[in-house]
Amino acid sequence: MSKDSRVLIVSGMSGAGRSTVAHALEDLGWYVVDNLPPAMIENLVNLLKSTITKIAIIIDVRGGEFFDSFSKSVADLTKLGVSSQTIFIDAADDALVRRFESTRRPHPLQGSGRVLDGISKERERLREIKESADLIIDSSSLNIHQLERRISDYFQDESDADLSVNILSFGYKYGLPADADLVMDCRFISNPHWVPELRPLNGLDQEVSNAVLSSENVQEFLTRYELLFETMALGFINEGRKFLTLAIGCTGGKHRSVAITEELLNRLKNGNKLNKFKINSQATHRDLGREI
């Protein structure tokens, strides 16, 4: 395989957005192969290794009996010295049910049962892949364009990055993010929601940011979190992990978590201890604008 060649394996739940991810990767210059049985991954890579530098392989339960050979196929790539990462596209059950109902298409595993029955079977079958994935993306609250943008954010300029970091703000009342490697709760901070002049604003506004960052214990929290991130980042890099998702939560995902996420992003971009590595970092505000 040529020096800079990479293999990206994309799997995930039916209805979660694998096709959208495939199209987004094609737009970013990846050679995409859809619905490839895992047992054929090594053969494909050997065929393309001299001419293609970025190969994305989409696999799902349509792979049938070949699907059970996934772990062996990934291990074989490692033995060949091929750099590969696996990303898993997920979504909550209720979101998947709504999507199947809106398209009036059956789930590939539901048979004569309900859509939810098919989803349950698929989750169990994909459990090992999800647990071993380098990156999990939860598309429950994303439309097609937002999912495409998420893929672009991760893969646009990350080919030579040691680690890509996404700092995700969220609101607990909308549920925990399924794709987080580490979740931190910042509900200990005084809530700007109860300050009349700050309530209509959000954490991107300077007035809210100033109020949040000047609250008691916040600077100590940020300093300790920064040290924790550096330890995690070094561990991920040493293990060959390419992606790290940090989630910061408050009640509604509007004020505190947004302000803390932006401050952490600024600190991580300007940190000194990881200067010898190339780390791409970005902020995503999952629930900003969601409040009624």
C-alpha positions in Angstrom: 0.0 0.0 0.0 1.3 3.4 -0.8 2.7 5.4 2.1 -0.2 7.8 2.6 -3.0 5.3 1.8 -5.8 4.9 4.3 -8.9 2.7 4.7 -12.0 3.9 6.3 -14.7 1.4 7.2 -18.2 2.8 7.6 -21.0 0.9 9.2 -24.1 1.7 11.3 -27.8 1.3 11.7 -30.1 1.2 8.7 -31.7 4.6 8.4 -29.0 6.4 10.4 -27.4 7.9 7.3 -24.7 5.6 5.9 -25.6 6.7 2.3 -25.3 10.3 3.2 -21.9 9.7 4.8 -20.8 7.8 1.6 -21.8 10.7 -0.6 -20.1 13.2 1.7 -16.9 11.1 1.6 -17.0 10.9 -2.2 -17.2 14.7 -2.3 -14.1 14.8 -0.1 -12.2 12.7 -2.6 -12.6 9.2 -1.1 -13.0 6.2 -3.3 -16.2 4.7 -1.9 -17.3 1.1 -2.2 -20.8 0.3 -0.9 -22.3 -2.9 0.4 -19.0 -4.9 0.4 -19.0 -8.1 2.3 -16.3 -7.8 5.1 -14.7 -11.0 3.9 -13.7 -9.2 0.7 -12.1 -6.1 2.3 -8.6 -7.5 2.1 -9.0 -8.4 -1.6 -10.3 -5.0 -2.5 -7.5 -3.2 -0.7 -4.9 -5.4 -2.4 -6.5 -4.6 -5.8 -6.6 -0.8 -5.2 -3.5 -0.3 -3.1 -1.2 0.9 -5.9 -3.5 3.6 -7.3 -6.0 4.8 -4.6 -4.9 6.6 -1.5 -8.2 7.0 0.3 -10.6 4.0 0.3 -13.9 4.1 2.2 -15.8 0.8 2.5 -19.5 0.8 3.5 -20.7 -2.4 5.1 -24.0 -3.3 6.7 -26.3 -6.2 7.5 -26.9 -6.8 3.8 -23.5 -8.6 3.9 -25.3 -11.6 5.2 -23.2 -14.5 6.4 -20.0 -12.7 5.3 -20.8 -10.0 7.9 -19.6 -12.3 10.7 -16.0 -12.1 9.4 -15.7 -8.4 10.1 -13.3 -8.6 13.1 -11.0 -11.0 11.1 -11.0 -8.7 8.1 -9.9 -5.7 10.2 -7.2 -7.8 11.9 -6.0 -8.9 8.5 -5.6 -5.3 7.4 -3.5 -4.6 10.5 -1.2 -7.5 9.8 -0.7 -6.1 6.3 0.4 -2.8 7.9 -2.7 -0.9 6.4 -3.9 2.1 8.4 -7.6 1.7 8.9 -10.3 3.4 11.1 -14.0 2.4 11.6 -16.8 4.9 12.0 -20.3 3.9 13.2 -23.4 5.9 12.3 -26.0 5.5 14.9 -29.4 7.0 15.8 -32.0 6.6 18.6 -34.6 3.9 18.0 -37.5 6.5 17.9 -35.6 8.5 15.2 -35.0 5.4 13.1 -38.7 4.3 13.4 -39.8 7.8 12.2 -37.5 7.6 9.3 -38.6 4.2 8.1 -42.3 5.2 8.6 -41.8 8.4 6.6 -40.3 6.5 3.6 -42.7 3.6 4.0 -39.9 1.1 3.6 -39.4 -2.0 5.7 -36.4 -2.5 7.9 -34.1 -5.1 6.2 -34.3 -7.4 9.3 -37.9 -6.9 10.4 -39.4 -9.8 8.4 -43.1 -10.1 9.3 -42.6 -8.2 12.5 -42.4 -4.5 13.4 -39.8 -2.0 12.3 -38.7 -1.9 16.0 -38.1 -5.6 15.9 -35.7 -5.2 13.0 -33.9 -2.4 14.7 -33.4 -4.5 17.8 -32.0 -7.4 15.7 -29.7 -5.1 13.9 -28.4 -3.5 17.0 -27.4 -6.8 18.4 -25.7 -7.9 15.2 -23.7 -4.6 15.0 -22.9 -4.4 18.7 -19.3 -5.7 18.2 -18.6 -3.2 15.4 -20.0 -0.3 17.4 -18.0 -1.2 20.5 -14.7 -1.3 18.5 -15.4 1.8 16.4 -12.9 4.7 16.4 -15.7 7.2 15.9 -19.4 7.0 16.6 -21.7 9.7 15.1 -25.2 10.0 16.5 -27.5 11.4 13.7 -30.7 11.4 15.7 -31.0 15.2 15.7 -29.2 15.8 12.4 -30.7 16.4 9.0 -28.9 15.3 5.8 -27.0 18.6 5.4 -25.9 18.6 9.0 -24.6 15.1 8.8 -22.7 15.9 5.6 -21.2 18.9 7.4 -20.2 16.7 10.4 -18.4 14.3 8.0 -16.7 17.2 6.3 -15.6 18.7 9.6 -14.0 15.4 10.6 -12.4 14.4 7.3 -11.8 17.6 5.3 -8.3 18.2 6.6 -7.6 15.3 9.0 -5.6 13.1 6.7 -2.3 14.0 8.4 -3.8 14.9 11.8 -2.7 12.8 14.8 -6.1 13.4 16.4 -9.5 15.0 15.5 -11.3 16.4 18.5 -15.0 17.4 18.6 -16.2 19.3 21.7 -20.0 18.9 21.8 -22.3 21.0 23.9 -25.7 19.5 24.7 -28.8 19.8 27.0 -29.5 17.0 29.4 -33.3 17.4 28.9 -32.8 16.3 25.3 -30.8 13.2 26.2 -27.2 12.2 26.5 -25.1 12.2 23.3 -24.5 8.6 22.1 -21.2 9.4 20.4 -19.3 10.9 23.4 -16.1 9.4 24.7 -16.3 11.6 27.8 -19.2 13.5 29.3 -18.9 16.4 31.7 -21.7 18.0 33.6 -21.5 21.8 34.0 -24.8 22.3 35.8 -22.9 23.3 38.9 -22.4 26.7 37.3 -24.9 29.5 38.0 -27.5 29.4 35.3 -27.8 32.5 33.1 -31.4 31.4 32.3 -32.5 33.0 35.6 -30.9 36.4 34.8 -33.6 38.2 32.8 -31.3 40.1 30.5 -29.3 37.0 29.7 -32.1 34.6 29.2 -32.8 35.4 25.5 -29.1 35.2 24.7 -26.9 32.1 24.4 -23.4 31.0 25.2 -22.0 32.4 22.0 -22.9 35.9 23.2 -20.1 37.7 25.1 -22.4 38.7 28.0 -23.3 35.1 28.7 -19.7 33.9 28.2 -18.4 36.5 30.7 -21.1 35.5 33.3 -20.4 31.8 32.9 -16.6 32.0 32.9 -16.5 34.3 36.0 -18.7 32.0 38.1 -17.3 30.4 41.1 -14.9 27.4 40.5 -15.2 27.6 36.7 -11.6 28.5 36.1 -10.4 25.7 38.3 -12.8 23.3 36.4 -11.4 24.4 33.0 -7.8 24.0 34.2 -8.4 20.5 35.5 -10.4 19.6 32.4 -7.6 20.8 30.2 -5.1 18.5 32.0 -7.5 15.6 31.7 -7.9 16.2 28.0 -4.1 16.2 27.5 -3.8 12.9 29.3 -6.7 11.4 27.2 -5.3 12.8 23.9 -1.9 11.3 24.5 -3.4 8.0 25.3 -5.6 8.1 22.2 -2.7 9.0 20.0 -0.5 6.3 21.4 -3.3 3.7 20.8 -3.7 4.9 17.2 -7.1 6.4 17.8 -7.9 9.2 15.4 -11.1 10.7 16.9 -12.1 12.0 20.3 -15.5 13.4 21.2 -15.9 15.4 24.4 -19.4 16.3 25.5 -20.3 19.2 27.8 -23.8 19.3 29.2 -26.1 21.7 31.0 -29.9 21.7 31.4 -31.0 23.0 28.0 -27.7 23.2 26.0 -28.1 27.0 25.5 -26.0 29.0 27.9 -23.5 27.2 30.2 -22.5 24.2 28.0 -22.1 26.4 24.9 -19.9 29.0 26.7 -17.7 26.3 28.3 -17.4 24.4 25.0 -16.2 27.6 23.2 -13.7 28.4 26.0 -12.3 24.8 26.0 -12.0 24.9 22.2 -10.0 28.1 22.5 -7.7 26.6 25.2 -7.1 23.4 23.3 -6.2 25.3 20.2 -3.7 27.4 22.1 -2.3 24.7 24.4 1.4 24.0 24.6 1.8 20.4 25.9 0.6 18.8 22.7 2.4 21.1 20.3 4.4 18.2 18.7 1.2 16.6 17.5 -1.2 17.9 14.9 -4.6 18.1 16.5 -7.7 19.3 14.7 -10.4 20.6 17.0 -13.9 21.9 16.5 -17.0 22.8 18.5 -20.6 21.5 17.8 -23.6 22.8 19.6 -26.1 20.0 19.4 -29.1 21.6 21.0 -28.5 25.4 20.5 -31.7 26.9 19.0 -33.8 23.9 20.0 -35.5 25.6 22.9 -39.0 26.8 22.4 
